[in-house]
Every structure is written in structure tokens, then in C-alpha cells.
């Protein structure tokens, strides 16, 4: 049985229309997938958020908040004024003493860089101005290149495991 010529043309046109629809739907789905932001924060975002809380806690002289952000380990390291402070408890004691005077951090967020060193380990680099003064003495601003290492704990939170400020050359 022969199919009329106009039926073949109609069938071919219908197939082309169907393929075009599939292509349009496929492209639309791909475009939508690219436009949707992931709901899970990248490790860099989480690390940056911990750093922001760390700065806020320090500027508020909130030792309890600082305590929750430091790695609770004797291997915690903070170099301050050329002196290593080892351990979570020793660092908290040193912070508490500094908070009796003037202690303010002003990071240059435009220079902040988060680098993932390995699984669950990140480094923060940021130029920062410390305004420091002992009780009753005028405070002095000093520029530093701040380096922090953060580790992801088994509970899933990020903790500061080392603080390494390097004095910056005068500008």
C-alpha cells in the first residue's frame, strides 16, 4: 500500500517538530541547572564565616566566643610578638590579658584569600591592622599580614588551629 506524498511530508514535519521541542526543553533544563545556586556552602564560604566571627569576637573582647572558635588542643599555635603560645588554654589566657587594654582588629577584606590546603584544612591570608595598647596607654595601630590555619573537626565545624601574624612593611 502506498502512502500519499503529503502524508510522508506531514510525518517528517511532525518528527522535526518533536525533535525541536526536545532540544528546546533540554537546553532550557541545562540553562536552569546552571542558574541555580547550590544550597551547600563551599568550604571557603564556611571558613570565611568562621574568620568573620573570630574578628567580631575579638573586637567585642568576648573570650567565651573566642574559646568556641579555637581548636581545643595543646597543638594550637599562636605566634605573638615573636613568642609562640602553645595550646588552647594558654592562648585564651593571653587573649584575656590583651583584652584588658585596647585590642581591635581591622582586616582588609578585599585582600582576604582562603586557600584549601587539603581535605578539612584551609588557610586564610588577610592584611590586617591591629590597634593595640596596654591599659592606660595610648593604642598604636600596626599593620600585619595575618595567616590562620583552620581545620574541620569531626563534628563538622571549622576551628582556628594556628594564628601567625607577620609584621607588614610600612607603606
Backbone bond lengths (Angstrom), bond angles and torsions (degrees), N, CA, C in turn:
res aa  C-N    CA-C-N  psi(-1)  N-CA   C-N-CA  omega(-1)  CA-C   N-CA-C  phi
1 X - - - 1.436 - - 1.513 108.68 -
2 X 1.249 116.46 130.32 1.453 122.76 -178.34 1.522 110.02 -88.58
3 X 1.352 114.87 138.91 1.458 120.60 176.06 1.505 107.48 -91.11
4 X 1.329 117.28 134.51 1.461 118.36 178.76 1.527 110.96 -60.82
5 X 1.306 118.06 148.54 1.464 123.61 -176.97 1.515 111.82 -59.07
6 X 1.301 117.59 -39.25 1.462 118.69 -177.92 1.524 111.34 -70.43
7 X 1.335 120.57 -23.90 1.471 123.19 177.00 1.523 109.78 -70.77
8 X 1.355 117.35 -40.83 1.464 120.93 178.27 1.530 110.27 -63.34
9 X 1.302 116.31 -43.37 1.461 121.02 179.42 1.522 109.53 -63.29
10 X 1.309 116.92 -40.95 1.462 121.19 179.65 1.526 110.32 -65.34
11 X 1.340 117.29 -40.72 1.470 121.61 179.82 1.525 110.73 -66.61
12 X 1.328 118.34 -41.69 1.460 122.66 178.75 1.523 110.18 -64.13
13 X 1.299 117.82 -43.58 1.465 122.04 177.75 1.516 111.27 -62.53
14 X 1.322 116.93 -37.95 1.468 122.06 178.93 1.522 110.48 -66.23
15 X 1.326 117.04 -40.94 1.471 120.99 178.22 1.526 111.18 -65.04
16 X 1.324 116.04 -41.61 1.463 119.77 178.91 1.531 110.51 -63.60
17 X 1.311 115.80 -41.37 1.466 120.31 179.09 1.531 110.48 -63.12
18 X 1.327 116.90 -42.22 1.467 121.93 178.71 1.534 110.27 -62.60
19 X 1.331 118.36 -45.43 1.466 122.57 179.05 1.527 109.98 -63.39
20 X 1.320 117.03 -41.87 1.469 120.63 178.85 1.521 110.36 -62.37
21 X 1.316 117.27 -41.40 1.472 120.31 177.77 1.522 111.01 -61.64
22 X 1.345 116.98 -45.65 1.468 120.88 178.90 1.535 110.98 -59.28
23 X 1.324 115.50 -41.63 1.461 119.53 179.54 1.528 110.96 -64.81
24 X 1.310 116.48 -44.09 1.466 120.08 -179.95 1.525 110.36 -62.66
25 X 1.332 116.92 -45.82 1.469 120.57 178.77 1.525 110.11 -62.33
26 X 1.321 117.76 -42.83 1.469 121.32 179.71 1.518 112.22 -61.94
27 X 1.320 116.79 -44.95 1.464 121.04 178.76 1.526 109.83 -64.69
28 X 1.321 117.98 -40.87 1.470 121.39 179.18 1.531 111.02 -63.00
29 X 1.327 117.34 -41.79 1.471 120.91 178.68 1.528 110.28 -65.10
30 X 1.322 117.69 -43.04 1.468 120.41 178.90 1.527 110.49 -63.48
31 X 1.319 117.32 -42.40 1.469 121.00 179.49 1.527 110.19 -63.26
32 X 1.325 117.51 -43.96 1.467 121.34 179.21 1.528 110.45 -62.40
33 X 1.314 117.01 -40.77 1.468 120.22 179.80 1.519 111.35 -63.58
34 X 1.319 117.60 -36.08 1.462 120.55 178.96 1.524 111.77 -72.40
35 X 1.308 117.56 -28.19 1.457 121.69 -177.23 1.525 113.17 -82.01
36 X 1.324 117.50 -21.38 1.458 120.85 -177.12 1.520 108.83 -78.25
37 X 1.331 116.47 126.84 1.467 121.18 177.60 1.520 108.35 -80.40
38 X 1.323 118.08 141.13 1.455 119.09 177.53 1.532 110.05 -66.02
39 X 1.330 115.30 145.32 1.463 119.62 -179.30 1.523 111.29 -84.24
40 X 1.306 117.99 -13.65 1.455 121.50 178.83 1.522 108.45 -93.19
41 X 1.328 116.35 128.06 1.465 120.27 -179.78 1.523 109.90 -70.01
42 X 1.316 115.76 143.94 1.458 120.68 174.95 1.521 108.39 -70.33
43 X 1.335 118.45 152.40 1.470 119.57 178.36 1.528 112.41 -53.50
44 X 1.338 117.47 -34.97 1.465 120.02 179.67 1.531 111.38 -62.47
45 X 1.326 116.32 -37.70 1.467 120.34 178.76 1.526 110.66 -66.72
46 X 1.331 116.20 -42.08 1.466 120.49 179.03 1.527 110.86 -64.21
47 X 1.315 117.23 -43.04 1.461 122.63 -180.00 1.531 109.96 -64.24
48 X 1.311 116.37 -44.58 1.465 121.11 178.54 1.538 109.89 -60.30
49 X 1.320 117.71 -41.05 1.473 121.75 179.51 1.528 110.99 -64.30
50 X 1.321 117.36 -39.83 1.473 120.34 177.56 1.524 109.21 -64.66
51 X 1.323 118.05 -42.06 1.461 120.95 178.62 1.530 110.57 -61.07
52 X 1.318 116.71 -43.66 1.469 119.77 179.32 1.527 111.34 -61.86
53 X 1.336 117.19 -40.46 1.477 120.33 176.69 1.528 110.55 -66.21
54 X 1.330 116.64 -36.96 1.464 121.67 179.49 1.534 110.19 -62.72
55 X 1.326 117.01 -46.36 1.469 121.40 178.61 1.525 110.24 -63.41
56 X 1.328 117.19 -44.96 1.467 120.68 -179.88 1.531 111.10 -61.84
57 X 1.314 117.40 -42.39 1.468 121.30 179.22 1.521 110.44 -64.88
58 X 1.323 117.20 -41.42 1.463 120.34 178.86 1.525 110.58 -64.37
59 X 1.318 117.40 -45.63 1.460 120.50 -178.40 1.528 111.92 -66.54
60 X 1.326 116.73 -27.14 1.466 121.12 176.59 1.531 111.36 -85.16
61 X 1.337 116.56 -4.40 1.477 122.73 -175.52 1.532 109.90 55.29
62 X 1.331 115.46 39.33 1.463 122.90 -177.82 1.527 109.12 -94.68
63 X 1.319 116.09 88.52 1.469 121.50 -175.09 1.531 111.58 -61.78
64 X 1.325 117.89 -33.89 1.478 120.67 179.36 1.534 110.46 -66.00
65 X 1.322 116.43 -41.91 1.471 119.55 178.12 1.526 110.71 -66.76
66 X 1.330 116.69 -40.92 1.470 120.20 177.66 1.530 109.47 -61.30
67 X 1.318 116.10 -42.06 1.472 120.91 -179.80 1.523 111.71 -56.05
68 X 1.341 117.37 -39.82 1.463 120.47 -178.38 1.525 112.75 -71.55
69 X 1.333 117.05 -17.07 1.466 121.05 -176.82 1.521 113.66 -97.42
70 X 1.337 116.52 -15.09 1.466 120.50 179.64 1.525 110.22 -90.02
71 X 1.317 115.86 145.50 1.458 120.84 175.32 1.518 109.13 -66.14
72 X 1.315 116.92 123.09 1.468 122.10 -179.17 1.528 108.45 -79.57
73 X 1.326 115.37 81.78 1.461 120.99 -175.16 1.525 109.71 -152.61
74 X 1.327 116.12 146.20 1.466 118.36 173.24 1.529 111.68 -68.72
75 X 1.338 117.55 -12.87 1.464 121.79 179.00 1.529 112.74 -88.04
76 X 1.335 117.71 -2.81 1.461 120.14 174.19 1.531 107.45 -58.20
77 X 1.341 117.35 137.83 1.467 120.89 -178.49 1.519 110.29 -132.16
78 X 1.327 114.67 132.49 1.462 121.74 174.13 1.523 106.35 -134.39
79 X 1.312 116.48 123.22 1.461 121.16 174.93 1.526 106.26 -95.97
80 X 1.311 117.35 119.43 1.451 120.95 179.54 1.520 109.29 -131.74
81 X 1.320 114.31 123.72 1.464 121.27 -178.42 1.532 112.08 50.94
82 X 1.314 114.93 42.31 1.460 121.35 177.32 1.513 114.86 77.45
83 X 1.324 117.50 5.78 1.465 121.20 -177.79 1.525 109.66 -116.03
84 X 1.324 117.43 128.03 1.463 118.73 176.84 1.534 110.76 -76.48
85 X 1.312 114.97 135.63 1.462 121.66 173.08 1.524 105.28 -115.09
86 X 1.325 115.28 111.92 1.458 121.17 -177.24 1.518 109.75 -99.85
87 X 1.315 115.91 132.86 1.451 121.96 172.29 1.512 113.54 97.95
88 X 1.299 114.61 146.38 1.455 125.21 -179.85 1.528 111.14 -57.85
89 X 1.332 117.16 -49.74 1.472 120.94 -176.34 1.526 111.98 -65.47
90 X 1.326 116.96 -42.09 1.465 120.34 179.51 1.533 110.24 -64.87
91 X 1.321 117.19 -37.72 1.468 120.46 178.96 1.523 110.38 -65.84
92 X 1.313 117.56 -42.71 1.466 120.46 179.67 1.526 110.95 -63.37
93 X 1.318 116.28 -38.08 1.471 120.14 178.16 1.535 109.91 -64.68
94 X 1.313 116.72 -41.19 1.471 121.46 179.47 1.532 110.93 -67.06
95 X 1.332 116.63 -43.76 1.468 119.78 176.94 1.529 110.58 -59.56
96 X 1.318 117.11 -45.77 1.471 120.98 -178.95 1.525 110.34 -57.86
97 X 1.333 117.83 -40.26 1.472 121.24 179.07 1.535 110.20 -66.78
98 X 1.325 117.20 -41.42 1.468 120.82 -179.98 1.524 111.62 -67.36
99 X 1.325 116.83 -33.50 1.466 121.03 -179.39 1.526 112.32 -68.62
100 X 1.318 118.46 -13.58 1.472 120.79 176.96 1.528 111.11 -70.67
101 X 1.318 116.57 -23.17 1.467 121.83 176.66 1.516 109.42 -106.05
102 X 1.325 115.03 -150.36 1.469 120.78 177.04 1.517 107.89 -89.94
103 X 1.310 116.28 130.48 1.465 122.01 179.33 1.521 106.57 -150.72
104 X 1.316 116.47 108.06 1.465 120.68 -179.29 1.525 108.82 -140.43
105 X 1.326 115.48 136.52 1.460 122.77 178.26 1.519 109.41 -111.41
106 X 1.323 115.88 134.19 1.461 121.21 175.94 1.524 108.73 -130.68
107 X 1.338 116.31 88.66 1.463 118.59 179.46 1.522 111.59 -73.10
108 X 1.327 115.32 147.48 1.462 121.64 173.51 1.525 106.45 -90.32
109 X 1.327 116.38 92.44 1.461 120.41 -173.45 1.528 112.91 -61.86
110 X 1.335 117.59 -22.14 1.466 118.92 177.86 1.533 111.14 -69.10
111 X 1.321 117.14 -20.86 1.461 120.99 178.97 1.516 113.65 -100.83
112 X 1.345 117.43 1.89 1.465 120.89 -178.14 1.519 110.71 -69.97
113 X 1.321 115.26 132.23 1.465 120.70 178.86 1.516 108.37 -135.25
114 X 1.326 115.32 130.16 1.463 121.94 175.78 1.520 107.61 -106.58
115 X 1.322 116.21 128.11 1.461 121.62 178.15 1.522 108.64 -121.69
116 X 1.319 115.62 126.51 1.461 119.75 175.43 1.526 106.85 -81.82
117 X 1.328 114.94 119.04 1.471 120.17 -177.59 1.521 110.64 -87.53
118 X 1.289 116.66 -36.24 1.457 122.85 -179.78 1.515 108.72 -169.35
119 X 1.303 116.71 -175.12 1.462 121.15 179.32 1.521 109.21 -61.13
120 X 1.330 115.99 114.79 1.453 120.97 176.99 1.520 114.77 76.50
121 X 1.342 118.02 18.00 1.467 121.60 178.61 1.528 108.01 -135.56
122 X 1.331 115.66 129.24 1.462 119.97 -179.81 1.521 109.65 -138.24
123 X 1.315 115.53 151.64 1.457 121.91 176.80 1.517 108.52 -118.66
124 X 1.331 114.64 139.79 1.461 121.17 174.40 1.518 107.39 -112.87
125 X 1.308 115.27 134.18 1.457 122.60 171.07 1.516 106.10 -121.16
126 X 1.349 117.01 133.25 1.455 120.12 176.09 1.524 109.73 -157.80
127 X 1.329 117.44 131.87 1.462 119.21 170.12 1.538 107.64 -67.11
128 X 1.313 115.82 141.34 1.460 119.35 -174.03 1.521 110.08 -148.55
129 X 1.314 115.94 148.65 1.459 121.14 173.33 1.522 107.33 -110.22
130 X 1.332 115.66 122.73 1.458 122.12 173.44 1.521 106.54 -97.61
131 X 1.313 115.96 131.78 1.457 119.87 169.98 1.525 105.03 -109.79
132 X 1.333 114.95 112.00 1.459 121.29 -170.37 1.521 109.61 -126.38
133 X 1.326 115.93 137.94 1.459 120.59 175.25 1.517 110.08 -159.49
134 X 1.324 116.64 137.65 1.458 120.17 176.48 1.531 108.45 -72.64
135 X 1.330 117.47 158.81 1.466 119.68 -178.21 1.528 111.50 -53.52
136 X 1.326 115.38 131.08 1.457 121.29 177.65 1.515 115.11 81.42
137 X 1.326 118.02 -1.92 1.457 122.07 -179.31 1.525 109.96 -111.19
138 X 1.340 117.39 152.39 1.470 119.32 177.41 1.536 110.40 -64.39
139 X 1.313 115.34 139.86 1.468 120.65 179.15 1.528 109.91 -80.81
140 X 1.309 115.61 145.74 1.460 122.54 179.84 1.528 109.63 -120.62
141 X 1.337 117.55 128.85 1.466 118.91 174.26 1.528 110.11 -80.12
142 X 1.310 115.67 140.65 1.466 122.07 177.51 1.520 108.69 -138.56
143 X 1.334 115.35 136.17 1.469 120.34 177.62 1.521 110.35 -88.25
144 X 1.333 114.27 138.76 1.461 121.39 177.35 1.519 109.14 -136.74
145 X 1.308 114.85 157.31 1.456 122.45 168.54 1.529 104.49 -103.97
146 X 1.328 115.30 103.52 1.460 121.49 -173.66 1.519 110.57 -86.34
147 X 1.319 114.57 134.49 1.450 122.16 176.28 1.521 107.74 -128.30
148 X 1.306 116.71 124.61 1.460 121.76 175.91 1.517 108.46 -125.31
149 X 1.316 115.77 144.98 1.454 120.77 172.18 1.525 106.16 -113.08
150 X 1.323 115.44 131.22 1.455 121.55 177.84 1.519 108.89 -118.62
151 X 1.325 115.12 145.48 1.461 121.01 177.53 1.519 108.94 -123.80
152 X 1.311 114.64 147.41 1.456 119.67 177.09 1.524 107.60 -88.66
153 X 1.316 116.30 124.58 1.463 121.34 -176.77 1.531 110.19 -83.09
154 X 1.329 117.35 165.42 1.469 119.80 177.83 1.536 113.20 -57.83
155 X 1.333 116.98 -26.53 1.467 119.79 178.44 1.533 111.58 -76.56
156 X 1.333 116.98 -7.95 1.460 120.92 176.51 1.515 115.08 100.35
157 X 1.336 118.09 -9.27 1.458 120.73 179.32 1.516 112.22 -88.80
158 X 1.319 116.08 154.82 1.456 122.30 177.06 1.520 109.35 -92.03
159 X 1.336 116.88 137.30 1.463 123.22 179.15 1.518 109.72 -130.09
160 X 1.325 115.86 145.15 1.466 121.97 177.00 1.523 107.48 -74.79
161 X 1.330 117.19 122.71 1.469 120.72 -179.89 1.521 112.54 -107.16
162 X 1.340 117.28 -17.81 1.463 119.08 173.40 1.523 109.63 -155.77
163 X 1.335 113.74 148.44 1.461 122.49 178.19 1.521 106.08 -127.78
164 X 1.317 116.10 117.78 1.455 121.10 -175.50 1.529 110.09 -129.31
165 X 1.330 117.98 85.02 1.471 120.24 177.22 1.522 110.45 -80.74
166 X 1.316 115.85 135.94 1.467 121.39 177.37 1.524 107.57 -118.01
167 X 1.350 117.81 123.22 1.471 119.20 178.81 1.533 110.12 -56.23
168 X 1.330 115.47 133.05 1.463 121.05 -179.91 1.516 109.86 -92.05
169 X 1.313 117.40 146.12 1.462 119.92 176.53 1.527 110.28 -62.97
170 X 1.299 116.57 150.45 1.470 121.88 178.33 1.520 108.85 -63.11
171 X 1.322 114.74 146.25 1.471 119.03 179.72 1.491 110.67 -97.44
